[in-house]
Amino acid sequence: MRFFLRFAVVCLTCFAAWPALASDLKLEARLIWGVNDSQAAQHKPVAPDLASKLQRVFKWSNYYDITNQIHSIPVNESRDFRMSERCVLKIKNLGDSRIEVNCIGKGKEVSRGTHTLAPSQWVILAGNDKNNTAWFIGLREVDAGLADSK
């Protein structure tokens, strides 16, 4: 009987602490610019693995990092990610690696949607820009340690 009581207390303690540990979402958001020439040479090129994934789907030959942010979002709460002076993401953590993203460009809603984040996979939002270029927002879940370092 004593063993059972101890086991029950340990289980209840673990289950009570588990939601608090699992509820925060560490999210990386990247603003990326896609171009066909080197007009963005002052910006850092996107990592080769992400660039190759983008090139398989989109027509641009060069992809550049404009902004990279990592924030922690508690479950059922929202955070604003200011990607540029004209772009803000309002991201809500819905729990279970699900997010609601509202992309605001120049003060107007550009897109809104709900996405499920898969481990090590990017969710990509995209749109056309001037001079035959495009913008991309890459979103992915990251390890907890990275959110504290940025």
C-alpha positions in Angstrom: 0.0 0.0 0.0 2.8 2.4 0.9 4.5 1.7 -2.4 1.3 2.4 -4.3 0.8 5.7 -2.5 4.4 6.8 -3.2 4.0 5.8 -6.8 0.8 7.7 -7.1 2.3 10.8 -5.6 5.3 10.7 -7.9 3.0 10.2 -11.0 0.7 13.1 -10.0 3.7 15.3 -9.4 5.1 14.5 -12.8 1.8 15.0 -14.6 1.2 18.3 -12.8 4.6 19.6 -13.9 4.4 18.3 -17.4 2.0 20.8 -19.0 4.0 23.7 -17.6 7.2 22.4 -19.2 5.6 21.5 -22.5 3.5 24.6 -23.0 6.0 27.2 -24.1 6.9 27.2 -27.8 10.3 28.4 -29.0 9.8 29.8 -32.5 12.2 31.1 -35.0 11.0 33.5 -37.7 13.1 34.5 -40.7 12.3 37.2 -43.3 13.9 36.1 -46.5 14.2 38.0 -49.8 14.3 36.0 -53.1 16.0 37.5 -56.2 17.4 36.4 -59.4 20.5 38.6 -59.4 22.9 39.8 -56.7 21.1 43.0 -55.9 20.9 42.0 -52.2 24.7 41.4 -51.9 24.8 43.5 -48.7 22.7 40.8 -47.0 23.8 37.4 -45.7 22.8 34.4 -48.0 20.3 31.9 -46.5 21.9 28.6 -45.3 22.4 26.3 -48.2 19.9 23.6 -46.9 17.1 26.1 -46.7 18.1 27.8 -50.0 17.9 24.4 -51.8 14.5 23.7 -50.3 13.2 27.1 -51.5 14.8 26.7 -55.0 13.0 23.4 -55.5 9.6 25.2 -55.2 10.2 28.8 -56.1 11.9 30.4 -59.2 14.4 32.7 -57.6 18.1 31.8 -57.7 19.3 33.8 -54.6 17.8 33.9 -51.1 19.0 36.4 -48.4 18.3 36.6 -44.7 16.9 40.0 -43.8 15.7 39.3 -40.2 16.0 36.4 -37.9 14.2 36.3 -34.6 13.6 33.7 -31.9 11.0 34.1 -29.2 9.3 32.0 -26.6 5.5 32.0 -26.7 3.5 30.5 -23.8 0.5 28.4 -24.7 -2.7 30.4 -25.6 -0.7 33.6 -25.8 0.5 35.7 -28.7 3.7 37.5 -29.5 4.6 40.1 -32.1 7.6 39.5 -34.3 8.7 42.7 -36.0 10.3 41.4 -39.2 10.9 44.8 -40.8 9.6 48.3 -40.6 6.7 47.3 -42.8 6.1 43.7 -41.6 4.8 42.4 -38.3 3.8 38.8 -37.5 1.3 38.2 -34.7 1.8 34.6 -33.7 -0.4 32.7 -31.2 0.7 29.4 -29.6 -2.4 27.2 -29.8 -0.6 24.3 -28.1 0.5 20.9 -29.5 3.0 22.6 -32.0 0.1 24.5 -33.6 0.3 28.2 -34.3 -2.0 30.9 -35.7 -0.1 33.4 -37.8 -1.4 36.9 -38.8 1.0 38.6 -41.2 0.6 42.4 -41.3 2.3 44.3 -44.2 2.2 48.1 -44.4 -0.5 48.1 -41.7 -2.8 45.7 -43.6 -3.5 42.0 -43.1 -1.6 40.1 -45.8 -2.4 36.6 -44.7 -3.8 34.7 -41.7 -3.7 31.0 -41.1 -3.2 28.1 -38.7 -0.2 25.8 -39.1 1.2 22.7 -37.5 4.9 22.7 -36.9 6.8 19.5 -37.6 10.2 18.9 -36.1 13.0 20.5 -38.1 10.6 21.5 -40.9 9.9 25.0 -42.1 6.5 26.6 -42.6 6.9 29.1 -45.4 4.7 32.1 -46.1 5.4 34.0 -49.3 4.4 36.9 -51.6 5.6 38.9 -54.6 7.5 42.1 -54.2 8.6 44.8 -56.6 11.2 44.3 -59.4 10.5 40.6 -59.9 11.5 39.7 -56.3 9.7 38.0 -53.5 9.5 37.9 -49.7 9.4 34.8 -47.6 8.7 34.2 -43.9 10.2 30.9 -42.6 8.8 29.6 -39.3 10.1 26.6 -37.3 10.2 25.3 -33.8 13.6 25.4 -32.2 15.3 24.1 -29.0 14.6 26.0 -25.8 18.3 27.0 -25.4 18.3 29.0 -28.6 15.4 31.3 -27.5 17.4 32.5 -24.5 20.5 33.4 -26.7 18.8 35.7 -29.1 
